[in-house]
Amino acid sequence: MPVVSLKEIVDPALEQRYGVPAINILNDLTLEGVLLAAVQERSPLIVQTSVKTVRSIGGNRSDRGKSPPPRRVVPPMPRRRNCT
């Protein structure tokens, strides 16, 4: 499953009554770890992060709302929090 909108992750979870993990990442290593686990478990995932983490990984504020070019097909959807 590719990167999708939050609605596409949450609506089926509500209908089928299952939880979707929302994991806070701290750096590129924790991002790789949670993505690998989600792929292995075939689980949807909401990735939460901060502006500082996004910058340390290589993003900037002008990247908001844009998905990075996919390196592989993964079920989670990146979601930035506190990026106002």
QUIPE-V110958 format. One record per pair of residues at least 24 apart in sequence whose C-alpha atoms are under 7 Angstrom apart, sorted by the first residue. I is the first residue (numbers start at 1). J is the second residue. D is the distance in whole Angstrom. If there is no record, write none. Layout:
# QUIPE-V110958
((I;J;D) (I;J;D))
This chain:
# QUIPE-V110958
((1;73;6) (1;74;6) (1;75;5) (2;73;5) (2;74;5) (2;75;6) (3;74;7) (3;75;6) (3;76;6) (3;77;5) (4;77;6) (5;77;7) (6;77;7) (9;44;7) (20;44;6) (20;45;6) (21;45;5) (21;46;6) (22;46;4) (22;47;6) (22;48;7) (23;47;5) (23;48;6) (24;48;5) (24;49;6) (25;49;5) (26;53;6) (27;53;6) (27;57;7) (28;57;6) (38;75;7) (39;74;6) (39;75;7) (43;75;7) (44;75;5) (44;76;5) (45;75;7) (45;76;4) (45;77;6) (46;76;6) (46;77;5) (46;78;6) (46;79;6) (47;77;6) (47;78;5) (47;79;5) (48;78;7) (48;79;5) (48;80;5) (48;81;6) (49;80;5) (49;81;6) (50;80;6) (50;81;6) (50;82;6) (50;83;7) (51;83;6))
